[in-house]
Amino acid sequence: MPASNAALSGFAPSRGALLVGSLPGDSAEDAMSLALGKLGKRLHSLPDGETGERRNWIIPIIEALRAHPDFELVREGDWSDYDRTPRFRLAKGKRLMAAALDLGYLAAFRANYPTFVALRQKHSLPGIAYQVGIPGDLDLALFIFGPSGILTQRTPFTEATVREITAIQREAGDDVVFQIEVPAELVFVAQMPPPLRQLVARYMAGGICRLARRSPSGTRFGVHLCLGDMNHRALARMADVGPVVLMANAIASRWPAGRRLEYVHAPLAAANLPPVLDERWYAPLSRLALPPGTRFVAGCIHEDLSAPDQRALIEMIERRLGTRVDLATACGLGRRDRDDAVATIDRIVEVA
């Protein structure tokens, strides 16, 4: 049942914020300084901004395979749309091994974590953790090899991902939150006929939870459910928020003991398309069942929604859930120009 306005009045007076990943900036220091200066104490964790070529999520990982001796390009692609991406296969006689994959997460952490620590101290915000974006292993296998890669080549990406999580966690321990980023999983669920969605959500959640289970005990995680944001265009749209609820509940019910699920982020916009304002679209939120201590992050902040509509939407979401939510955009901001990204961050501050 939706919470009453009286119940809502008992909520915490302000909402937290999440920066999903990429941020505009000439460097990690520039991007993190911008975020801390704008959002400060609202942040539980802070990414390094994923500046430079890393702003394009897994594209630099995939482009590096052009020079990898174990891979052959079988379809050219310029990343101008989702059906114009390069496709690879293994070279003749090669078997893909995790040891041959360098995903770059550890190198980026080592390059930028010291800057984060210094900025956190400068801004007197000791409670903020360092946030590391971790693309899903299924997503890597799918975008590199196509659909067959999910079944035939996923395991090496699982092992390589866990290897880098483990190395970072050993160096920074409790000071790092790993954000597992999974657009393909949510899109698969959203595109399934309704009778099959729960079954597919359980399968997809199993792979996400396997990454967490194979990581060191005590590792902190968030999950970024996503609809894609290539060139600020989504890979799919949802008829309502039901696929998000199915995925979130399936993840929560399978989450491994000893690993902390700190938040689940939900895309409530579809890249350039703003959130729906019809309350019926959000009705499935009443079935959301996250464990105590796991924050729900509403990815509903959008540049094409007015502040009054934004506030009304947030209140609508919170009535459905009966609790305060944290606020975010649907995806990272690094693929937008700086002025637009800053204006969007300012909107979070305004409505939080």
N, C-alpha and C positions, 0 to 999 in steps of 0.2 A: 504494500500500500504506500502511496506517496506520503511523504512527511508533511505535517502541517506547518504553517508559517510560524506557529509558536515553537515547534520543535527546532525549526531552522534558526530561530533567534538564539538558541543555545550553542550554535556552532562557534568555532574559533573565529575571531574577528577578521582574519585575513587568510588569503589562500597562498599556498606555495606555488612555485613555478618550476618548470622543466624546460631546458633548452635541449632539443632533441639530438642535435649533433653539430652539423656544419653551421658556421657563423661567418659573416663578412669580416674581413680583416686582412691586413697586409702580412700579418704574422700571427702565430699563436698568442704572443704577448698582447698584440693589438686586439684580437678577438676576445680574449679572456678579460682584458681590462674593460672593454666595452660592456661585457655581460655583468661583471661585478659592479661597475659603476651604476648600471641601470637597475639591476635586480637584487644584488646584494643578499640580504638575509632571507629573501624568499626562496633562494636556491638551496636544495639539499645536496646537489652535485653539479659539477661544471665540466663540460667537455673542453678540449683545447681549441675548438673552433674548426678543426679539420680543414685548415686553410690550404691554399695552393691546389694542387691536383687532387688532393684528398676530398675536396668539397663535392666531388662527383661520386661519392659512395664507393661502390666496388669497381667502377670503370677503370681506375689506374691499376688495380690488381689484375683485371682481365687484359688490359692493354699490354701489360708486362709479359704476358704469355706469348706474344708475337716473337720474342727473342728466346723463349724457353726451349731447350733442345728436346723436351719430351712432348711438345705440342705441335700440331699442324693446324693452320687456318684453313677452314673448309668453306666459310662464308664471310665475305667482307661486310663491314658495317660501320657507319659513321656516328652512331648514337643519336641520330636526329629524331628517332622515334623508337617505340618498343619493338617494332618489327624490322628495325634497321640496326641490329647489333651484330657484332662479329660472333662467329660460332667456331669452336675448335673440336679437334679429335686428338687422340693420342697418336704419336708417331709410330710407325710400324715397329713391332717388337718391343715397345715400351709398356711398362706397367706403372700406373700412377702410384706414388708413395708419398706419404705425408712429409717425409724428410726433404722431398724435392720442392715443397711449397713454402714460400716465404710470403706471408700475408701482410707483413709490415706493421702489425699492431704493436709489437714489442719495441721496434725501432722508433715509432712515433711517440710511444710512452717515454722512452728514455730521453728523447730529444726535448720533450715539452713538460714533463712532470716537474723538473726543478723550477721552471718558470711559474708553474701553477702554485707551488709551495711558497715561492717568494711573494706572489701577488696575494695569496690568501693571507699571509702574514701582514702585508701592507694594508689590506682592507680590514684587518682585525675580524676575520670570519673563520675561526678555527674549526667550526662544525661542518664545513663544506668538503665533500669528498671529490676526488678526481674521477671523471666519467670517461669510460673507454667504450666506444662504439664497436660492436662485434656483429658483423653481418652473419645471418644464419648460414649454416653449412649447406642446407638444401638450396638456398638461394644462389650460392656460389656454383654448386654443381649444375643447377638449372640454367643459369645465364651463360655458363661457359660451354656446356655440352648439349644443351637442349633438354627436353623432357626425359630422354633416356638416361641422362646423367644422374637423375634423382635415384634411380635404382642401381646403376652400375658404378658410379664414381663418387658417391657421397662420402663414403667412409674416410678416404684420405683427407677430405676437407674437415670432417669432424675431428680427426686426430690432430691435424695442424692447428685448428682453432683452439682445441683444449690445450695443446702444447704452449701456445702463446698466452692464453689466459693464465695457465699455471706459472709461467715465467714472470708475468707481471705481478701476479698475486704474491709470489715469493719475495719480490722486491718491495712492494708497497703495502702488502697485507690488507688490513681493514680500511685503508685510506682510499681504496678504489672500488667503484661500482661499475660493473660490466653491463652495458645495455645491449641485449640481444635484439637484433633488428631483422624483422621478418615480414616483408611485403608479400612474397609469393604465397606463404602459408595462408594469410588472411584472404588474398585474392582467390585462391583455390576454393576456400570455404564459401565465399560470397557468390562464386559463379556456379556452385553446385545446385541441383534441384533441391528444394527445401527438405524432402525426406532424407537426403544423404548428408546434409550439412553437419549434423552432430557426429556422425561416423568419421567424416573427413577431419573435423576439428580435433577429435581424439587422436587420430593418426598424426596430424601436424603437431599437436601439443606434445606427443611422445618424443618427437625428435628434438624439440626445443628443450624439454626437460632432460633429455639425455646429455645435452651439452652441459647443463648445470650439474647433473649427477656425476659426470666424469671429471669435473673441476674440483679443486681442493675444498675440503670441508671448511665452512665459514665464509666462503666467497659470497660477496654481495652482488645481486643482480637486479636489473630492471628489464622489462620486455617492452619493446617498441613495436606494436602492431602498426602496419603501414599499408597504404594503397598505392605506393609508388609516387615519385615526384620528379621523374626525368624531364628536364626542360620545363619544370613546373606544370607537368601534366600527369594525371593519375593513370595507373594501369587499369583500374576498374572503379566502379561506383557500387554502393550498397543500396538496396531498396529500403532498408532501415538498419538500425544499429545491431540487429540480431546476430550477424556473423561475429562481431566483436565480442558480444556476450558469450557466445558459444566457445570462441577461442579462449577468452579469459578464464571462463569456468573450467575448461578442460585443462588448461595450464595449471590453475590453482589446485585442482584435484589430483594432479600427478606430480606436483612439485616435490623434489627430493628433500628429505630431512637433512638438516645441517647446512643447507644453503639458503641464504636470505633473499626472498622475493620482495624487494623494496617497493616496486611500483609496476603497474601495467598502464601503458600509454595507449590511448585509443584515438585513431584518426576520425574526427567528426566532420572534417572537410575533405574534399578530394582535390588536393593541389590547388589549381587556380579557381576551383569552384567552391564557394562559401558553404558553410553548414546550412542544412535545412532548418527552417524555423517552425515547422509543423510538429506539435508535441507528440503526435502519434508515431513519428519516426523514432522517438526515443523511448517508446513504451517498453521494449525489451530490457531496458536498464533495470527495471524492477526485479529482474531475475538474476542480476549479477551477484556472484557469491565469492568475493575475495577473502582470503584469510585475514584475521586481525593483524594490523601493522602494515599491510600492503596498501599503498596509496593508489587511488584511481586518478590518472592524469587525463583530463579532458582536452584533447587536441582540437579545440574549437575556436581558437583565436585566428582571425582571418582579416586580411587587409580590406576586403570588400564588404565587411559587415560594420554597420555604424556602432558606436559605443552603446547607445540605448538598446539596440537589438542584441549586442553582445552580452550585456548585463542580463537581459530577459532570458537569453538562451542558457546562461550559466545557472540562473535561478531555477529554470525548468529542469535542467540536468540534476541539480542538487535535490529538488523535490522528489524526483524519481528515485534517487539513491538514498535519501535521508541523511546525507552527510556532506561536508565540504569536499570539494575536489581541488586538486592542483591544476594549474593551467599551462597550456602549451599550444604551439601551432601543430598542424597535422604532420609536418616533417621539418627537416632542417632549413635554415635560412640562408645558407651559404650560396645557393644558386640564384639569389635575388640581388639586386644592386643594394648598396649600403643604405641609401636613404630609405628604401622600402623596408628593408630588414629592421632598421632602427625604429621606424614608425610602428612596426608590428610589435617590437619589444616594448615600446612605450605604451602600446595598447594593453599589454599584459599588466603593466604597472597601473594603468588607469582603472582597469576593471577588477583587479585583484583585491 
